[in-house]
């Protein structure tokens, strides 16, 4: 409601200024330029504009006037000049472009709600137009995707972007669209968007992209049919894993090991030199290790309560200390699963921080 009120007040103010100018007469260009002696360039441009009847020539002059007013720091007068022209000349084929300039001006003034209003006005009320080889509708959509905060409106913008300008839509738009679907709880559509994002990434650079890995993790977890490794309470999961390690039960250990996105790495995320070909699966070392959980090796729960690590020692491996990593599952697509715990990975060696 506050945003709508802000937009309404701002638009009403702009309309009042337009009426003020109309009442003074469009020929009274002093309202735009101030003292003619201080603005010889604007004076000449307005003189030419008032005499010019050809629409194409007027378009060139309007662009120059708007740019000059903006460069003079009078964005308010630029906006007023452009909106007044549109109101008084409804048949001008360039009106969509002029309102695009108005939207850009409000964007530069950090008045995002009003800028959004004008970008949408161009998309809704004016035919697309190529200006210097660029589509004004494409420019509006690109700006809206950066300014809009309402996820449902963003989804509609992404759909229009993909439908009308597929060649101008980077793969990252699919990722952002997936995020917007998450915000409104449309989980199937979100996963589909993540899948399209993944397919847009070059195979050679996939591993270097954190967003690609995140998207792949979400897709794999969502589509995996049996998530029985999840446990509602952290302490119950830790107790079960410790019991499996102490009794050297491979079956029990595998039961609680995450079947999707389980990772194993040193604390700094690097490879262990000389062992790149080794599968660091915990079950490979279970039978030959005498793992201990000392009094000082208690469960370390993160401050935000969403993860925890358990220090273990005595593994038959170059790095005898392993930290088991537990994570609370963020999966609102299924309320029964959301917030449960999984054993998600292993850190090799002592903590580096």
C-alpha positions as CSV (number, residue, x, y, z in Angstrom):
1,X,0.0,0.0,0.0
2,X,2.8,2.4,0.8
3,X,4.4,1.8,-2.6
4,X,1.1,2.4,-4.4
5,X,0.6,5.6,-2.4
6,X,4.0,6.8,-3.3
7,X,3.5,6.2,-7.0
8,X,0.1,7.9,-6.9
9,X,1.4,11.0,-5.2
10,X,4.4,11.2,-7.5
11,X,2.3,10.8,-10.6
12,X,-0.3,13.3,-9.4
13,X,2.6,15.8,-8.8
14,X,3.8,15.2,-12.4
15,X,0.3,15.7,-13.7
16,X,-0.1,19.0,-11.8
17,X,3.2,20.3,-13.3
18,X,2.0,19.3,-16.7
19,X,-1.3,21.2,-16.2
20,X,0.7,24.2,-14.9
21,X,2.8,24.3,-18.1
22,X,-0.3,23.8,-20.3
23,X,-2.0,26.7,-18.5
24,X,1.1,28.9,-19.1
25,X,1.1,28.0,-22.8
26,X,3.6,25.6,-24.5
27,X,5.3,28.5,-26.2
28,X,6.4,29.8,-22.8
29,X,9.7,28.0,-23.0
30,X,11.2,30.0,-20.1
31,X,9.7,27.5,-17.8
32,X,12.0,24.9,-19.2
33,X,15.1,26.9,-19.8
34,X,15.1,29.8,-17.3
35,X,16.9,32.8,-18.4
36,X,17.6,32.6,-22.2
37,X,20.9,34.5,-21.6
38,X,22.1,31.6,-19.5
39,X,20.9,28.9,-21.8
40,X,21.7,29.9,-25.4
41,X,21.8,26.3,-26.6
42,X,18.4,25.5,-25.1
43,X,17.0,28.8,-26.4
44,X,18.0,27.9,-30.0
45,X,16.8,24.4,-29.7
46,X,13.4,25.5,-28.5
47,X,13.1,28.1,-31.2
48,X,13.8,25.4,-33.8
49,X,11.4,23.0,-32.1
50,X,8.5,25.6,-32.1
51,X,8.9,26.3,-35.8
52,X,9.5,22.7,-36.9
53,X,6.5,20.7,-38.3
54,X,8.2,17.6,-39.6
55,X,7.8,14.8,-37.1
56,X,11.2,13.2,-37.8
57,X,12.9,16.6,-37.4
58,X,11.0,17.2,-34.2
59,X,12.1,13.8,-32.9
60,X,15.7,14.8,-33.3
61,X,15.1,18.2,-31.6
62,X,13.2,16.6,-28.7
63,X,16.1,14.2,-28.0
64,X,18.5,17.1,-28.0
65,X,16.4,19.2,-25.7
66,X,15.8,16.3,-23.3
67,X,19.5,15.5,-23.2
68,X,20.5,19.1,-22.7
69,X,18.0,19.6,-19.8
70,X,19.4,16.4,-18.2
71,X,23.0,17.5,-18.6
72,X,22.0,20.9,-17.0
73,X,20.9,18.9,-14.0
74,X,17.2,19.7,-14.6
75,X,15.8,16.2,-14.9
76,X,12.5,17.5,-13.5
77,X,12.1,19.8,-16.5
78,X,13.2,17.1,-18.9
79,X,10.4,14.9,-17.5
80,X,7.9,17.7,-17.7
81,X,8.9,18.6,-21.3
82,X,8.6,15.0,-22.5
83,X,5.3,14.1,-20.7
84,X,3.7,17.4,-21.8
85,X,4.7,16.7,-25.4
86,X,3.2,13.2,-25.2
87,X,-0.1,14.5,-23.7
88,X,-0.4,17.3,-26.3
89,X,0.6,15.1,-29.3
90,X,-1.0,11.7,-28.9
91,X,-0.5,10.8,-32.5
92,X,3.3,11.1,-32.4
93,X,4.8,7.7,-33.3
94,X,7.7,8.4,-31.0
95,X,5.7,8.8,-27.8
96,X,6.7,5.3,-26.6
97,X,10.3,6.3,-26.9
98,X,9.8,9.6,-25.1
99,X,8.1,7.9,-22.2
100,X,11.0,5.4,-22.1
101,X,13.3,8.5,-21.6
102,X,10.9,9.6,-18.8
103,X,11.2,6.1,-17.2
104,X,15.0,6.3,-17.5
105,X,15.0,9.7,-15.8
106,X,13.0,8.4,-12.8
107,X,15.3,5.4,-12.6
108,X,18.3,7.7,-12.4
109,X,16.6,9.7,-9.7
110,X,16.2,6.4,-7.7
111,X,12.4,6.7,-8.0
112,X,12.0,3.0,-8.9
113,X,8.2,2.7,-8.5
114,X,7.6,5.6,-10.8
115,X,10.2,4.3,-13.3
116,X,8.4,0.9,-13.2
117,X,5.1,2.6,-13.9
118,X,6.4,4.3,-17.1
119,X,8.3,1.2,-18.4
120,X,5.0,-0.8,-18.0
121,X,3.1,2.1,-19.7
122,X,5.4,1.9,-22.7
123,X,5.0,-1.9,-22.9
124,X,1.2,-1.8,-22.5
125,X,0.1,1.3,-24.4
126,X,2.7,1.8,-27.2
127,X,3.8,-0.3,-30.1
128,X,7.4,-1.5,-30.2
129,X,9.8,0.8,-32.0
130,X,13.4,0.5,-33.1
131,X,15.4,3.5,-32.1
132,X,19.0,3.4,-33.4
133,X,18.5,-0.3,-33.9
134,X,17.3,-1.1,-30.4
135,X,13.8,-2.2,-29.4
136,X,12.2,0.1,-26.8
137,X,10.2,-2.8,-25.5
138,X,13.3,-4.8,-25.0
139,X,14.9,-1.9,-23.1
140,X,11.8,-1.7,-20.9
141,X,11.9,-5.4,-20.1
142,X,15.6,-5.3,-19.3
143,X,15.1,-2.4,-16.9
144,X,12.1,-4.0,-15.3
145,X,14.0,-7.2,-14.6
146,X,16.5,-5.1,-12.6
147,X,14.0,-2.9,-10.8
148,X,10.9,-5.0,-10.1
149,X,10.6,-6.6,-6.6
150,X,7.2,-8.2,-6.9
151,X,8.0,-11.9,-7.9
152,X,4.8,-12.4,-9.8
153,X,5.4,-9.4,-11.9
154,X,9.0,-10.5,-12.5
155,X,7.8,-13.9,-13.6
156,X,5.5,-12.3,-16.2
157,X,8.4,-10.1,-17.4
158,X,10.7,-13.1,-17.8
159,X,8.0,-14.9,-19.7
160,X,7.5,-12.0,-22.1
161,X,11.3,-11.6,-22.4
162,X,11.8,-15.3,-23.4
163,X,8.8,-15.3,-25.7
164,X,9.5,-12.1,-27.6
165,X,13.3,-11.7,-27.3
166,X,14.8,-15.3,-26.9
167,X,18.1,-14.3,-28.6
168,X,18.5,-11.4,-26.1
169,X,17.8,-13.4,-23.0
170,X,20.9,-14.7,-21.2
171,X,20.8,-18.1,-19.5
172,X,21.1,-16.3,-16.2
173,X,17.6,-15.1,-16.6
174,X,16.4,-18.7,-16.1
175,X,18.1,-18.8,-12.8
176,X,16.5,-15.5,-11.7
177,X,13.2,-16.7,-12.9
178,X,13.6,-19.9,-10.9
179,X,14.2,-17.8,-7.8
180,X,11.1,-15.8,-8.5
181,X,9.0,-19.0,-8.8
182,X,10.5,-20.1,-5.4
183,X,9.2,-16.8,-3.8
184,X,5.6,-17.5,-4.9
185,X,5.8,-21.2,-4.0
186,X,5.6,-22.6,-7.6
187,X,8.1,-25.4,-7.1
188,X,7.6,-27.4,-10.3
189,X,8.0,-24.3,-12.4
190,X,11.1,-23.3,-10.4
191,X,12.7,-26.7,-11.0
192,X,11.9,-26.4,-14.7
193,X,13.5,-23.0,-14.8
194,X,16.6,-24.3,-13.0
195,X,16.9,-27.1,-15.5
196,X,16.8,-24.7,-18.4
197,X,19.4,-22.6,-16.7
198,X,21.7,-25.7,-16.3
199,X,21.2,-26.6,-19.9
200,X,22.3,-23.1,-20.9
201,X,25.7,-23.4,-19.3
202,X,28.8,-24.6,-21.2
203,X,29.9,-28.0,-19.9
204,X,33.5,-26.9,-19.6
205,X,32.6,-24.0,-17.2
206,X,29.8,-25.7,-15.3
207,X,32.0,-26.6,-12.3
208,X,33.3,-23.1,-12.0
209,X,29.8,-21.6,-11.5
210,X,28.5,-21.6,-7.9
211,X,24.9,-20.8,-9.2
212,X,25.1,-23.8,-11.6
213,X,26.1,-26.1,-8.7
214,X,23.3,-24.7,-6.6
215,X,20.8,-25.2,-9.3
216,X,22.0,-28.8,-9.9
217,X,21.8,-29.6,-6.2
218,X,18.2,-28.3,-6.0
219,X,17.1,-30.1,-9.1
220,X,18.7,-33.4,-8.0
221,X,17.3,-33.2,-4.5
222,X,13.8,-32.2,-5.7
223,X,13.6,-35.1,-8.2
224,X,15.1,-37.8,-6.0
225,X,12.1,-40.0,-5.0
226,X,13.3,-41.5,-1.6
227,X,14.6,-39.1,1.0
228,X,14.6,-41.5,3.8
229,X,18.0,-40.5,5.0
230,X,16.5,-37.3,6.5
231,X,15.9,-37.3,10.3
232,X,13.6,-34.8,12.1
233,X,16.0,-34.1,15.0
234,X,19.7,-33.3,14.8
235,X,20.7,-35.1,18.0
236,X,18.9,-38.2,16.9
237,X,20.8,-38.1,13.5
238,X,24.2,-37.6,15.2
239,X,23.5,-40.4,17.7
240,X,22.6,-42.8,14.9
241,X,25.7,-41.9,12.8
242,X,28.0,-42.2,15.8
243,X,26.5,-45.6,16.6
244,X,27.0,-46.8,13.1
245,X,30.7,-45.7,13.2
246,X,31.3,-47.3,16.6
247,X,29.7,-50.6,15.6
248,X,31.4,-50.4,12.1
249,X,28.0,-51.0,10.4
250,X,28.3,-50.1,6.8
251,X,24.6,-50.6,6.2
252,X,23.6,-48.2,9.0
253,X,26.1,-45.6,7.9
254,X,24.9,-45.6,4.3
255,X,21.4,-45.3,5.6
256,X,22.1,-41.9,7.1
257,X,24.5,-40.6,4.4
258,X,22.8,-38.1,2.1
259,X,22.1,-39.8,-1.3
260,X,22.1,-36.5,-3.1
261,X,24.9,-33.9,-3.1
262,X,27.0,-35.6,-0.4
263,X,30.5,-34.0,-0.6
264,X,33.9,-34.8,0.9
265,X,36.8,-32.2,0.9
266,X,39.5,-30.5,3.0
267,X,38.4,-27.4,4.9
268,X,39.9,-25.1,2.2
269,X,38.0,-26.9,-0.6
270,X,41.2,-28.1,-2.4
271,X,42.1,-31.5,-3.7
272,X,44.3,-33.7,-1.5
273,X,47.5,-33.9,-3.6
274,X,48.5,-37.3,-4.8
275,X,45.1,-38.8,-4.1
276,X,43.0,-37.3,-6.8
277,X,41.9,-40.8,-8.0
278,X,40.9,-42.0,-4.5
279,X,37.2,-42.2,-3.6
280,X,37.1,-40.7,-0.1
281,X,33.9,-42.6,0.8
282,X,33.7,-43.0,4.5
283,X,32.7,-46.7,4.2
284,X,36.1,-47.5,2.6
285,X,37.9,-46.7,5.8
286,X,35.3,-47.8,8.4
287,X,36.5,-51.3,9.1
288,X,40.2,-50.4,9.4
289,X,39.7,-47.3,11.6
290,X,39.3,-46.9,15.4
291,X,37.3,-43.7,15.5
292,X,36.9,-41.9,18.8
293,X,34.6,-39.1,20.0
294,X,36.4,-37.5,23.0
295,X,34.8,-35.2,25.5
296,X,36.3,-32.2,23.7
297,X,34.9,-33.5,20.4
298,X,31.3,-32.4,21.1
299,X,28.9,-31.3,18.4
300,X,29.5,-27.8,17.2
301,X,26.2,-26.1,16.2
302,X,26.4,-23.0,14.0
303,X,25.1,-19.8,15.5
304,X,22.1,-19.7,13.1
305,X,21.2,-23.2,14.0
306,X,21.1,-24.5,10.4
307,X,24.3,-26.6,10.4
308,X,26.6,-28.5,12.8
309,X,30.0,-30.3,12.7
310,X,31.1,-33.3,14.7
311,X,34.9,-33.8,15.2
312,X,36.0,-37.5,14.8
313,X,39.5,-38.9,15.1
314,X,41.3,-42.1,14.4
315,X,40.6,-42.6,10.7
316,X,43.0,-44.8,8.8
317,X,43.9,-42.1,6.4
318,X,46.6,-39.5,5.9
319,X,44.3,-37.0,7.7
320,X,43.1,-38.9,10.8
321,X,40.8,-36.1,11.9
322,X,37.5,-35.8,10.0
323,X,34.6,-33.4,10.7
324,X,31.2,-34.8,9.9
325,X,28.9,-32.0,8.5
326,X,25.2,-31.9,9.3
327,X,22.7,-29.5,7.7
328,X,19.1,-28.5,8.1
329,X,17.3,-29.1,4.9
330,X,15.7,-26.0,3.3
331,X,12.9,-27.6,1.2
332,X,9.7,-25.6,1.5
333,X,8.3,-27.6,-1.4
334,X,7.5,-30.4,1.1
335,X,6.6,-29.1,4.5
336,X,7.0,-32.5,6.0
337,X,10.7,-32.6,4.9
338,X,11.5,-28.9,5.3
339,X,13.6,-28.3,8.4
340,X,14.7,-31.9,8.9
341,X,18.4,-32.8,9.1
342,X,20.8,-34.6,6.9
343,X,24.4,-35.8,7.1
344,X,25.6,-33.8,4.1
345,X,29.4,-34.1,3.9
346,X,32.8,-34.5,5.4
347,X,35.7,-32.0,6.0
348,X,39.1,-33.7,6.1
349,X,41.7,-32.4,8.7
350,X,41.6,-29.9,11.4
351,X,39.6,-26.7,11.0
352,X,41.5,-23.9,9.3
353,X,39.6,-21.2,11.0
